[in-house]
């Protein structure tokens, strides 16, 4: 679930970044890099876990799936928080500077 959540977030943020000039100005590219990096990390984790568990990897317990879902959502929330802090520091539209 962590891999799926990260991949969905990466694909959605990349599509938004690619289709919108304002998104590029708002540094959505950095968010894309964070989500794609997390996706690669979870993919490597999944490969190593599959090597260790073999067929059991495809039949997780519901509690494990719930934990993975919470972890994936937490990672997405952390990436969004880091991106917002980056936006506040960079202030691409000068909103904070005007205040």
N, CA, C and O atoms as a DFTB+ gen file, in Angstrom:
396 C
 N C O
     1  1       0.814      -1.198       0.000
     2  2       0.000       0.000       0.000
     3  2       0.862       1.268       0.000
     4  3       0.499       2.274      -0.610
     5  1       1.989       1.209       0.681
     6  2       2.846       2.388       0.699
     7  2       3.346       2.710      -0.702
     8  3       3.409       3.873      -1.102
     9  1       3.701       1.661      -1.443
    10  2       4.173       1.859      -2.814
    11  2       3.064       2.426      -3.682
    12  3       3.300       3.350      -4.461
    13  1       1.865       1.890      -3.559
    14  2       0.744       2.383      -4.376
    15  2       0.405       3.833      -4.058
    16  3       0.179       4.632      -4.967
    17  1       0.370       4.170      -2.795
    18  2       0.041       5.546      -2.411
    19  2       1.110       6.509      -2.928
    20  3       0.789       7.579      -3.445
    21  1       2.367       6.129      -2.788
    22  2       3.451       6.984      -3.286
    23  2       3.407       7.116      -4.800
    24  3       3.624       8.203      -5.336
    25  1       3.128       6.018      -5.492
    26  2       3.042       6.074      -6.951
    27  2       1.880       6.940      -7.416
    28  3       2.036       7.749      -8.331
    29  1       0.722       6.780      -6.796
    30  2      -0.424       7.622      -7.162
    31  2      -0.110       9.095      -6.924
    32  3      -0.410       9.939      -7.769
    33  1       0.491       9.405      -5.785
    34  2       0.846      10.792      -5.482
    35  2       1.872      11.311      -6.486
    36  3       1.788      12.462      -6.916
    37  1       2.837      10.477      -6.862
    38  2       3.860      10.899      -7.823
    39  2       3.252      11.161      -9.195
    40  3       3.568      12.161      -9.838
    41  1       2.387      10.270      -9.637
    42  2       1.765      10.442     -10.955
    43  2       0.861      11.669     -10.974
    44  3       0.884      12.436     -11.936
    45  1       0.070      11.862      -9.932
    46  2      -0.836      13.009      -9.881
    47  2      -0.047      14.319      -9.817
    48  3      -0.361      15.267     -10.536
    49  1       0.973      14.374      -8.961
    50  2       1.747      15.617      -8.860
    51  2       2.519      15.896     -10.147
    52  3       2.686      17.055     -10.527
    53  1       2.988      14.855     -10.816
    54  2       3.685      15.057     -12.091
    55  2       2.729      15.563     -13.159
    56  3       3.080      16.448     -13.940
    57  1       1.526      15.009     -13.197
    58  2       0.536      15.475     -14.175
    59  2       0.162      16.929     -13.923
    60  3       0.020      17.707     -14.867
    61  1       0.002      17.297     -12.659
    62  2      -0.317      18.684     -12.322
    63  2       0.840      19.595     -12.704
    64  3       0.629      20.665     -13.276
    65  1       2.063      19.174     -12.388
    66  2       3.247      19.976     -12.722
    67  2       3.374      20.163     -14.237
    68  3       3.694      21.253     -14.709
    69  1       3.123      19.102     -14.983
    70  2       3.295      19.156     -16.431
    71  2       2.222      20.007     -17.114
    72  3       2.496      20.669     -18.115
    73  1       1.017      19.991     -16.579
    74  2      -0.098      20.642     -17.259
    75  2      -0.310      22.098     -16.866
    76  3      -1.095      22.790     -17.514
    77  1       0.357      22.581     -15.839
    78  2       0.056      23.918     -15.343
    79  2       1.321      24.755     -15.162
    80  3       2.268      24.350     -14.487
    81  1       1.309      25.915     -15.774
    82  2       2.424      26.849     -15.607
    83  2       2.491      27.357     -14.166
    84  3       3.577      27.528     -13.612
    85  1       1.331      27.595     -13.568
    86  2       1.294      28.061     -12.182
    87  2       1.881      26.999     -11.247
    88  3       2.561      27.337     -10.279
    89  1       1.623      25.727     -11.528
    90  2       2.186      24.653     -10.704
    91  2       3.709      24.648     -10.788
    92  3       4.388      24.409      -9.789
    93  1       4.239      24.908     -11.963
    94  2       5.698      24.982     -12.096
    95  2       6.248      26.170     -11.311
    96  3       7.318      26.077     -10.710
    97  1       5.528      27.269     -11.316
    98  2       5.956      28.443     -10.562
    99  2       5.870      28.179      -9.053
   100  3       6.653      28.720      -8.273
   101  1       4.914      27.347      -8.661
   102  2       4.730      27.041      -7.243
   103  2       5.595      25.864      -6.776
   104  3       5.351      25.293      -5.713
   105  1       6.593      25.510      -7.565
   106  2       7.600      24.502      -7.203
   107  2       7.013      23.110      -6.962
   108  3       7.480      22.383      -6.085
   109  1       5.991      22.739      -7.738
   110  2       5.419      21.399      -7.623
   111  2       6.439      20.351      -8.072
   112  3       6.331      19.183      -7.697
   113  1       7.419      20.757      -8.863
   114  2       8.470      19.843      -9.279
   115  2       9.212      19.236      -8.099
   116  3       9.595      18.066      -8.138
   117  1       9.414      20.017      -7.059
   118  2      10.070      19.488      -5.863
   119  2       9.209      18.411      -5.218
   120  3       9.721      17.395      -4.748
   121  1       7.910      18.636      -5.197
   122  2       6.980      17.646      -4.661
   123  2       7.032      16.370      -5.492
   124  3       6.992      15.267      -4.946
   125  1       7.120      16.519      -6.804
   126  2       7.244      15.346      -7.688
   127  2       8.480      14.534      -7.337
   128  3       8.413      13.309      -7.232
   129  1       9.614      15.216      -7.155
   130  2      10.846      14.514      -6.823
   131  2      10.724      13.767      -5.506
   132  3      11.226      12.650      -5.379
   133  1      10.065      14.366      -4.526
   134  2       9.907      13.682      -3.239
   135  2       9.038      12.437      -3.384
   136  3       9.359      11.386      -2.829
   137  1       7.938      12.552      -4.128
   138  2       7.057      11.391      -4.301
   139  2       7.713      10.301      -5.141
   140  3       7.571       9.118      -4.832
   141  1       8.433      10.682      -6.204
   142  2       9.116       9.672      -7.009
   143  2      10.234       9.018      -6.206
   144  3      10.463       7.816      -6.339
   145  1      10.922       9.775      -5.388
   146  2      11.956       9.194      -4.523
   147  2      11.370       8.205      -3.527
   148  3      11.931       7.133      -3.296
   149  1      10.237       8.575      -2.941
   150  2       9.571       7.654      -2.009
   151  2       9.101       6.401      -2.743
   152  3       9.161       5.301      -2.194
   153  1       8.636       6.563      -3.977
   154  2       8.183       5.410      -4.755
   155  2       9.329       4.443      -5.035
   156  3       9.162       3.228      -4.933
   157  1      10.486       4.986      -5.386
   158  2      11.654       4.125      -5.620
   159  2      12.058       3.426      -4.321
   160  3      12.408       2.246      -4.329
   161  1      12.007       4.155      -3.211
   162  2      12.356       3.561      -1.929
   163  2      11.420       2.397      -1.600
   164  3      11.876       1.327      -1.197
   165  1      10.107       2.608      -1.771
   166  2       9.143       1.545      -1.466
   167  2       9.250       0.385      -2.454
   168  3       8.988      -0.762      -2.092
   169  1       9.635       0.677      -3.708
   170  2       9.823      -0.397      -4.679
   171  2      10.994      -1.295      -4.274
   172  3      10.891      -2.520      -4.340
   173  1      12.088      -0.693      -3.861
   174  2      13.236      -1.478      -3.395
   175  2      12.846      -2.287      -2.162
   176  3      13.222      -3.452      -2.039
   177  1      12.100      -1.679      -1.257
   178  2      11.626      -2.380      -0.072
   179  2      10.739      -3.564      -0.468
   180  3      10.857      -4.645       0.109
   181  1       9.858      -3.367      -1.442
   182  2       8.969      -4.448      -1.880
   183  2       9.753      -5.594      -2.514
   184  3       9.430      -6.761      -2.294
   185  1      10.776      -5.269      -3.296
   186  2      11.587      -6.316      -3.920
   187  2      12.299      -7.144      -2.849
   188  3      12.279      -8.374      -2.901
   189  1      12.918      -6.485      -1.896
   190  2      13.616      -7.224      -0.847
   191  2      12.649      -8.020       0.022
   192  3      12.972      -9.130       0.445
   193  1      11.471      -7.469       0.291
   194  2      10.482      -8.203       1.077
   195  2       9.964      -9.407       0.298
   196  3       9.726     -10.463       0.883
   197  1       9.789      -9.262      -1.007
   198  2       9.348     -10.397      -1.827
   199  2      10.409     -11.499      -1.846
   200  3      10.077     -12.682      -1.772
   201  1      11.680     -11.115      -1.943
   202  2      12.756     -12.108      -1.926
   203  2      12.748     -12.872      -0.612
   204  3      13.024     -14.072      -0.581
   205  1      12.433     -12.181       0.461
   206  2      12.426     -12.819       1.775
   207  2      11.181     -13.683       1.989
   208  3      11.289     -14.792       2.513
   209  1       9.992     -13.191       1.590
   210  2       8.740     -13.884       1.908
   211  2       8.209     -14.776       0.792
   212  3       7.380     -15.649       1.046
   213  1       8.665     -14.576      -0.420
   214  2       8.181     -15.312      -1.605
   215  2       6.680     -15.098      -1.786
   216  3       6.232     -13.952      -1.820
   217  1       5.901     -16.155      -1.903
   218  2       4.472     -16.047      -2.228
   219  2       3.662     -15.393      -1.112
   220  3       2.602     -14.826      -1.376
   221  1       4.136     -15.460       0.113
   222  2       3.404     -14.843       1.225
   223  2       3.316     -13.329       1.084
   224  3       2.467     -12.690       1.706
   225  1       4.183     -12.764       0.276
   226  2       4.172     -11.318       0.063
   227  2       2.841     -10.859      -0.528
   228  3       2.392      -9.746      -0.253
   229  1       2.208     -11.709      -1.336
   230  2       0.973     -11.330      -2.020
   231  2      -0.276     -11.626      -1.205
   232  3      -1.383     -11.386      -1.686
   233  1      -0.137     -12.136       0.009
   234  2      -1.288     -12.393       0.878
   235  2      -1.064     -11.767       2.252
   236  3      -0.931     -12.476       3.250
   237  1      -1.021     -10.423       2.299
   238  2      -0.776      -9.776       3.596
   239  2      -2.008      -9.846       4.492
   240  3      -3.134      -9.976       4.012
   241  1      -1.783      -9.760       5.762
   242  2      -2.869      -9.701       6.726
   243  2      -3.552      -8.335       6.633
   244  3      -2.905      -7.342       6.300
   245  1      -4.854      -8.277       6.925
   246  2      -5.543      -6.978       6.889
   247  2      -4.902      -5.931       7.812
   248  3      -4.861      -4.747       7.477
   249  1      -4.410      -6.369       8.960
   250  2      -3.773      -5.411       9.875
   251  2      -2.487      -4.856       9.263
   252  3      -2.171      -3.682       9.454
   253  1      -1.741      -5.689       8.527
   254  2      -0.534      -5.198       7.854
   255  2      -0.883      -4.208       6.754
   256  3      -0.182      -3.213       6.565
   257  1      -1.957      -4.475       6.033
   258  2      -2.381      -3.552       4.978
   259  2      -2.820      -2.221       5.568
   260  3      -2.536      -1.166       4.999
   261  1      -3.507      -2.260       6.702
   262  2      -3.941      -1.026       7.362
   263  2      -2.724      -0.224       7.841
   264  3      -2.674       0.994       7.675
   265  1      -1.762      -0.907       8.425
   266  2      -0.537      -0.227       8.868
   267  2       0.202       0.385       7.687
   268  3       0.685       1.514       7.773
   269  1       0.293      -0.354       6.585
   270  2       0.964       0.172       5.398
   271  2       0.217       1.373       4.822
   272  3       0.837       2.318       4.334
   273  1      -1.111       1.334       4.882
   274  2      -1.894       2.467       4.392
   275  2      -1.633       3.710       5.234
   276  3      -1.435       4.799       4.697
   277  1      -1.632       3.546       6.547
   278  2      -1.340       4.681       7.422
   279  2       0.073       5.204       7.189
   280  3       0.293       6.415       7.201
   281  1       1.025       4.310       6.979
   282  2       2.394       4.725       6.716
   283  2       2.487       5.489       5.397
   284  3       3.161       6.516       5.315
   285  1       1.810       4.986       4.367
   286  2       1.822       5.670       3.073
   287  2       1.193       7.053       3.142
   288  3       1.712       8.005       2.558
   289  1       0.085       7.164       3.849
   290  2      -0.560       8.470       4.006
   291  2       0.304       9.413       4.840
   292  3       0.339      10.616       4.585
   293  1       0.996       8.869       5.832
   294  2       1.896       9.690       6.642
   295  2       3.060      10.218       5.814
   296  3       3.466      11.369       5.969
   297  1       3.592       9.381       4.940
   298  2       4.693       9.806       4.072
   299  2       4.215      10.900       3.119
   300  3       4.922      11.881       2.890
   301  1       3.010      10.729       2.563
   302  2       2.460      11.742       1.658
   303  2       2.227      13.057       2.411
   304  3       2.515      14.133       1.886
   305  1       1.715      12.972       3.618
   306  2       1.477      14.179       4.412
   307  2       2.797      14.868       4.768
   308  3       2.882      16.095       4.742
   309  1       3.815      14.088       5.096
   310  2       5.116      14.674       5.413
   311  2       5.712      15.368       4.192
   312  3       6.275      16.456       4.313
   313  1       5.594      14.754       3.022
   314  2       6.107      15.374       1.793
   315  2       5.379      16.685       1.508
   316  3       6.003      17.676       1.129
   317  1       4.070      16.688       1.689
   318  2       3.302      17.916       1.464
   319  2       3.703      18.994       2.473
   320  3       3.785      20.171       2.122
   321  1       3.951      18.600       3.710
   322  2       4.370      19.560       4.731
   323  2       5.732      20.166       4.386
   324  3       5.929      21.375       4.502
   325  1       6.660      19.323       3.965
   326  2       7.988      19.821       3.568
   327  2       7.848      20.768       2.383
   328  3       8.514      21.802       2.335
   329  1       6.987      20.424       1.428
   330  2       6.771      21.280       0.258
   331  2       6.184      22.637       0.660
   332  3       6.598      23.670       0.134
   333  1       5.236      22.639       1.575
   334  2       4.632      23.894       2.029
   335  2       5.667      24.757       2.748
   336  3       5.702      25.972       2.554
   337  1       6.501      24.144       3.569
   338  2       7.561      24.902       4.245
   339  2       8.527      25.478       3.215
   340  3       8.963      26.623       3.339
   341  1       8.860      24.684       2.197
   342  2       9.725      25.163       1.111
   343  2       9.082      26.357       0.401
   344  3       9.762      27.329       0.075
   345  1       7.767      26.278       0.163
   346  2       7.057      27.396      -0.464
   347  2       7.097      28.645       0.404
   348  3       7.282      29.752      -0.101
   349  1       6.923      28.467       1.710
   350  2       6.969      29.613       2.607
   351  2       8.347      30.262       2.617
   352  3       8.463      31.482       2.723
   353  1       9.384      29.449       2.507
   354  2      10.747      29.992       2.498
   355  2      11.052      30.683       1.178
   356  3      11.582      31.794       1.169
   357  1      10.721      30.035       0.059
   358  2      11.029      30.588      -1.266
   359  2      10.090      31.721      -1.656
   360  3      10.505      32.660      -2.335
   361  1       8.835      31.644      -1.237
   362  2       7.825      32.669      -1.514
   363  2       7.815      33.076      -2.992
   364  3       8.145      34.216      -3.318
   365  1       7.432      32.136      -3.905
   366  2       7.544      32.402      -5.342
   367  2       6.665      33.553      -5.844
   368  3       7.039      34.216      -6.811
   369  1       5.541      33.806      -5.235
   370  2       4.669      34.898      -5.670
   371  2       4.864      36.167      -4.852
   372  3       4.200      37.169      -5.116
   373  1       5.757      36.152      -3.865
   374  2       6.033      37.332      -3.053
   375  2       4.936      37.694      -2.088
   376  3       4.841      38.851      -1.677
   377  1       4.102      36.745      -1.710
   378  2       2.965      37.027      -0.824
   379  2       3.451      37.404       0.580
   380  3       2.953      38.359       1.177
   381  1       4.412      36.661       1.096
   382  2       4.898      36.948       2.446
   383  2       5.688      38.252       2.451
   384  3       5.625      39.015       3.414
   385  1       6.418      38.502       1.397
   386  2       7.206      39.733       1.316
   387  2       6.290      40.960       1.303
   388  3       6.645      41.995       1.867
   389  1       5.125      40.862       0.674
   390  2       4.172      41.969       0.634
   391  2       3.579      42.267       1.999
   392  3       3.280      43.419       2.312
   393  1       3.406      41.231       2.813
   394  2       2.816      41.423       4.133
   395  2       3.822      42.077       5.050
   396  3       3.521      42.328       6.217
